[in-house]
Amino acid sequence: MTYKAEIPYGAYWSTPFARWQGSFANLHSLEFAAHVARLELGKRQIDPASFDYGVLGMSVPQKFAFYGAPWVMGMIGAKQAGGPTLMQACATGVRTLLAATQEIEAGMATTALVINCDRTSNGPHLYYPNPRGPGGTGIAENWVIDNVGCDPLGGHSMLQTAENVASSHGISTARQHEVVLRREEQYRAALADDSAFLKRFITLPFDVPAPNFKKTVARLEGDEGVNHSSAEGLAKLAPVMEGGSLTFGGQTHPADGNAALIVTTPGKAREMSTNPAIAVRLHGFGLARVALARMPEATVPAARRALQQAGLTIDRMNAIKTHNPFAVNDLFFAQETGADLMQMNNYGCSLVWGHPQAPMGTRAIIELIEELAIRGGGFGLFTGCAAGDTAMAVVLEVCDA
């Protein structure tokens, strides 16, 4: 199918992603996202008054996050626009895109701003009162670390889900490391010609603001904290879990950042596009959940459902992007779908540039659009897993308007 809603070509952006405890560690993620949105909308001469809907995606709470999307929209100057705040862990990027698409499809809005942001650094430490506990003592939670380390349904970590899939499907450490080296090689293509690919959607150099957003305290030339692996270095790494196959080299790193895109009607998409001759059309979405502690496997049924709704097959995809917190994800996906393992994730992916959760999928979708534009158009698929053994996927097309 083809949805009425479109993404105006070029009406999207991302910050660089900064490794955990890096340059963005002390920036309030919602305020930071609004700060970047104001600048990027100004560059594109898009009036915040254009929006009649906003969707905020986040997975790590910040102070006053209770006010969610209306607060963020107000900070960018769109005080007339409301909307929901959504959280689906690493599938939030697709979930928020779908929410905006559905609103426009239903005729309830015409122009939506989708903003996704997270700061894994310095995540909240929560205290839950329990008057009936021993001595009236409550319980505490480190939001980021505790939830990555324990799925309350099974008591296992996210790493364990990848180990389960690797073990079931005979995916060795050596094969995982081969994927890591290939993904880093693909990312280096984004750095060619003075980061020409990244500059299609990231303002570089990027000025890092102070926490009060009144001055610049640093400048980034690109993503911060990206690994530069070698076959020899990876081979020296021992598995993280005893008896397992996953090393620290075969998985992503926590990060901070934000990304956003606009969703609107075809007519308005031409007005907001940086190149009105290009259209970005949405054809299918998919949601899936697999068995407990099998998270990496969820990308496959989610992708199949998105392709089914689009009326397309995997071989029609001119570009494929995945959220790959573990190299295992890509190996399993290629094995099950027949996708070309070495041609997925051109120009970058979360395995390399990091894992700030909510904005990760949005950035991947933006990169998918730009890869298709460079190719002269075509169909693209993004699919990514999320906590709770779920995944979401989207099929889109870049074509002549």
N, C-alpha and C positions, 0 to 999 in steps of 0.2 A: 504494500500500500504506500501511498504518499500522503504525508500529513500536510495540512495547510500551513503550519508554522515552518519558518525557515530561519537559519542563522545568517545574518548579513555577513558576507565575506569581509574579513578584516575587523569586524566589530567584536573583538575578543582580545584578551591579553592574559599574561601571567607574569608574576615576579620570577626572578631566579629562585631556585629552591636552595635553602641553606641548611647544612647538616645540623642536627641536634646540638644545642648549646652554642650555635654559631651567631652570625650577625643579626638574626631576627629574634634571638632568644628572649629579649626583654620587650618586645613589641606586642601590645594587645592585639590579638589576631583580627578581631572585628574592626577595630579602629584602623588598623593597618590596611585591611582590605578596602575600607571606605576611602582612605587616603589615596591609595593607588587608583581606585575607580574614578575619583574626581580628576586626577591627572590624565588618565587615559581617555576618559570621555571628552575632556578639554582638547586633547590632541586630535581627536576625531570630529570635533565640533558637533558633538551630540549633546543636546540640551537634556538635563535630568528631568525636565518637565515632560519629556516624551514618554516616560514610563508610566504605565497604569498597573503594574504588577512587579513584585520582586520576590525572588526565592533565595534564601540563605541556606547554605549547607555547611555544617561544621560537625566535628565529632569530639572535640576537646573543649569543654566549657570555659568561658572567660567571664570576668566580672561584668554584670549587667546583661549577660547573654540571654537572660529571661525575655528581654525586649526584642531580641532577634532581628528578623528582616525589617520590620518597621523602623527600628533604630538605625540600622545600616543604611537603608534607603534615605532616611532623614539626614544622615551625616553627609551623603553625597549631594544633597539638595533636591531629592525627589520626595518631598514630604507628603505628596498626594498619593503615593503608592504604598500599598501594604502587601502582605503575603506571608507564607509560612516559613518556618525554620525546620529543616529536615536533617535527619542523621541516619545514615545507613553505612557507617564505617567507611571502608574504601570504595563502596559502590555509590557513595553520595553524589559523585559527579554526574553519573547517568541518572540517578533518581531525581536530582534537581532539574536536569534538562528535560526529563519526561514531565515533571510537574508543570513547567512553563509551557511545554508543548500542549499538554492536555488543557490548560487554561485557555490557550488561544484556539485550540480545536473546538472547545465548547462555546466559544464566542464570549467568554467572560473577561477577556483582556485582549489587547492588540499588540502591546510591546512590553516585554518582560526582561528584566535584568537578573541574570543568574550569577550569584557570587558564592564561591566556595573558599573557605579559609580554615586553617588550623595551625596551631603552634604546639608541637609535641614537647618542645623544651619547656621546662618549668611548668608542667601541667599541674592542675589543682590537686591539693591534698584535702580530701573530704572527710568530715566527721559526721557519723550518723548517730544521733542520740538513741539510747536504749535504756529507759528508766527501769526496765525489768532485768537488765544485765547484772552480773555480780558487782555489787557496790554502786549500781547505777551507771556503770561504765558503758560507753557506746563502742562502736567499731569504726575504724578508719580505713580509707582507701586512697591509694595513689592512682589517680584516674588512668594515666597512660601506662605505667609499668605493670600495675596489677592486672589490667584487662588484657594486655598483650600476653601476659604470662599464664592466664587462667580463663578458660571458657567455663562458666559456671555450670553448664549442662553436663560436662564430662570431666571437669577438673584438669584438662590438658592445656598446653600452650599452643599458640599458633604454629610454632616451629614443629610441634609434634604432628600437626595435620600434614605438613609437607613431608615429614619422615614417613608417615603412613602411606602416602601416595608413592613416594620413591620406592619404598619397600615392595608394595603391591605390584608395581609395574617394572621392577628391575632397573630403575634409573640410578646409575652409578655416580659417584663423586666426580669421576673423570669427565663424564658427559655433561654434568652440571657446569663444571669449570670451562668446558669448551663453549657453552652458551654464554657464560660470563664474558669471556674474551671477545666473542662475536658481538655481543651487545655493546661493550665498550668501544669496539671498532666502529660500530654504527653511530654511536654518539659522537665520535670524533668528526664524523662528516658534518654534524651540526656546528662544529667549531671552525670548519674550513672558511677561508675568505673572511677572516675577522668575525667569526660567528654569524655569518650571513643568514643561516636558517633560523637561529634563535632570535635574531633581530626582526624577523617577520612578525613576531608576536610578543617579544620581551623588549622593553626599553633598556638598552645597554649603551654605556655603563649605567648601572642602576644605583641611584642615590638612596642610601639607607638612612631613614629619618631617626631622630632621637625619639624616645618614648612619648614626648609631648608634641611631636610632629612639627616643631618650630625651627629645626635646623637639621642639616645633614651631618651625620657623624662618621660615615664610611661610604665607600664606593665599591661596588662589585662589578667585575668584568663578565661575570657569568654565574653559573651554579657553583655553590660553595661546598667543598668537602667531597667532591667526586673521587672515587678510587681510580687508581691507574695500576691495574693488575698485570702480572706476567704469568706465563705458564709455570715458571719455576717457583714463583712466590706462592701461587695457589696450591701447587703440589705439596708444599711444606705444611699446609694447614691441616690440622686434625679436625675430625667431626666435632661439632658442638656438643652433641649428645652421645654418650657412650654407646657404641654399637651402631651408630647412625651413619648417614652419608652426607649430611648437610654441614658445610663449613661456614664460617663467617663470610668467606669470599663468595659464597653462592647465594647470598641473600642481600636484600636492600638495607638501607639505614634510615632511621627516623629523621625527619626534616621539618622545616617550617616554610610557609609561603602561602600565597593565594592566587587564584585564577578566576576569570569571569568571562561570560559571553552573553550576547543579546539574542533573544528569540522573538520573532515578530511575524507579521503577515508578509506575503510576497511583495506587495507594493511598498510597504515601509522598508523592507529589506533592501530594495534597490536604492532608497533614499539614504540609508545608513551605511551602505557598503563602501569600502574603500575602492572597490572595482565593481561597478554595477553590472558589468557584463558577466560576472560569475555568480552562480547561485549555489547555495548549500542547502540541500533538501534532506529531510528526515524520512526514512522508509520503514524502520522497524525497531522495536525495543523488546528485550527479553529479560525475564527474571527467573532464577532457578535456585533451588536448595538441594544439596546432596546429603548423604548420610553423615552422622555425627563424626567429627574429626577427619573430614575428607575435603577440607576447604578448597585446595587447588583444583579439584575436579569440577567444581561448580561452573567454571568458565565455559565449559563445553556445552552443557544443556542451555545455558543462558544465551550463548551465541547462536545455537540452533533455533531457539525460539525467536530471536530477533531476525534471523535469516528467513524463517518461515513466514513471519508477518510481512517481511519485505518482499516475499515471493522470489527469493534469490538463493543461490547455493554458494558454498564457500569458494568454489573455483571462479566465481564471478567477481570476487573481491580483488581489487587492484592494490589495496594496501590493508594491512592488519596491524592493529595495536593491541597490546595486552597490558594489564596491570600484573606485574610479575614480581611480587615480593620475594619469591624464590625462583631460581632458575628451573626448578622442577615444574613450575607452572607451564612454561613454554614447551618443555619436552613432552609433557602429558598432552597439552593441547594439540601440538603438531602430530603426535602419534595417533590421536583419536580422530582428528579431522582431515588429515592429509595436507594441512597447510605447510608451506615451505618454512621450516624452522629458521633457516639462515636469512630469510628475507622479511620475516616479521620484525616489527619494531625498528624500522629504519629511522635514523636521526636521534633516537633516544627512547628511554622507557624508565619506569620507576625503579627497576633493578639497578639502574645507573644513577639517575639524578635524585633518587630518594623518595621518601614515603611520608608526606605530610597529611595523608589520609583523605580528607574531603576534597581538596583541590587537585589531587593527583589525577583523577579521572578526567577532570575538565581540561587540564593541560594536555593529557594524552589525546583527547578529542580534538583539541586545537592543532596539535602536531599532525594528527591524521588528516585534517582538512588541508593543511599546508603541504603535506607530502602529495596529496592528490592534485592540488593546484599546480605543483611543480611538474607532475606527470602529464598535465593537460586535462585532468578530470578523471572521473571514474567512481567506482563504489568502494567504500571502506567500512571496516568493522572494528569496533573497540569492544573488548570484553574484559571484565576484571572481577576477581573474587573479593569477598568481604567477610568480616567476622560473623560467626554463626553459620558457617558453611554455605553461604549464599553467594550469588554473583548477579551482576547486571551487564547487559550488552546493548549496543546501539549500532544500527546500520544507517549510513548516510551516503549522500552522493554529492560530488562537486561537478557542476556541469554549466553549460551556457545558460544564461538567464532567459 
